[in-house]
C-alpha cells in the first residue's frame, strides 16, 4: 500500500554552508562603513576652518558630524558648505571616494542580507531539482561522518555529497565539510525523493540503530530500485535482514574490529596493513574498477595498475589463484591493491 505524499512545502529544502555567515558579513560591512565615516569626520574636523555655517558662523564638532552625514548621504541642505579651495579639494579627492565606498558597503550589505539569500535559496532549489550522480549519506553519526571525510580525502567533491539526518547539530558539521544537507526522516519516501535518490551514484546508510537502518534500506530500495546501497549494521543476525531489505553491501564494524584484533594476534603488522588498505591516507589502497579494453584476454596477474586480487564476473567471485583468472573478459570487475598517489 503506497503512502500518501504530503505537500512538498512540508519538507525543508537542501542547503549548503556559505563561506561567510550572513551575520558576520553584515557586521564586517557595517564596521567598515562606520570606520570610513569616522575618517571623514576627522578630516572635516581638521579642515573645519574651510567650512562655512550660514546659521551661526561657528563650526562645532557637532556641526562637523552633521555635515559629514549629510555629505556622505549626498543630502546637502546647503547650511554648511566648503568655501576654501583646500576644503573643496578635500571634498573632491578624499571625501567623494569615501562616500562612494560607504554607499557601496550599504548597498552590498542589503544585497547580501536580502538578495543574496534569496538567490542562494533559489540556486539550491535548482541544484536539488537536478541532482544526479551524487552520493547520498543517510545518517551523519560516527560512521557516516567518517565515511564522508574519507570520500572527501579520496577526491570526491563535497558538493556532490548529500547528507540527511534529523539532528541539526550533526548537519551543521556536515555543512562545515561543504556537503549539501537536509534535515529530515530518511524512512520517508518524500524525504528521499526530495534529494533525487533514484539518480544517485550510491547510497550510504548509517542510522546508528539496526532497526532504523533496515527500515531506511527498505524505503531507499522502494524509491530507488537500481541504486547501490551500502549499510552499516552492528548485530550479526541483522546482516542477512539488511541484505534481504535491499542492501548491496553490509558492513559490520564490530566484526571488522574483530578481524583487526585477530590479525594483530597473528602478527604485529597485519592489523596495521588492513587499516592501511581501508584508508586513502595509507601507502596502499584497495580499488574496485572495471576491466580496461586493453586488459581483456590477459591474466589478472598482468594488469599494470596494481596487484590483482579478485574478479567479479556474472555474479561469481574469482580469486587470483583460480584458472578463470588467467583470462580477463569484457565486463569483469577487478579488485586490486594499488599504491596511493603522493599527496600534493
Secondary structure, 3 states (H helix, E strand, C coil): CCCCCCCHHHCCCCEECCCCCHHHHHHHHHHHHHHHHHHHHHHHHHCHHHEEECCCCCCCHHHHHHHHHHHHCCCCCCCEEECCHHHHHHHHHHHHHHHHHHHHHHHHHHHHHHHHHHHHHHHHHHHHHCCCCCEEEECCCHHHHHHHHHHHHCCCCHHHEEEEECCHHHHHHHHHCCCEEEECCCCCHHHHHHCCHHHCCEEEECCCCHHHHHHHHHHHHHHCCCCEEEEECCCHHHHHHHHHHCCCEEECHHHHHHHHHHHHHHCCCHHHHHHHHHCCCCCEEEEEEECCHHHCCCCHHHCCCCEEEEEEECCEEEECCCHHHHCCCCCCEEEEEEECCCCC
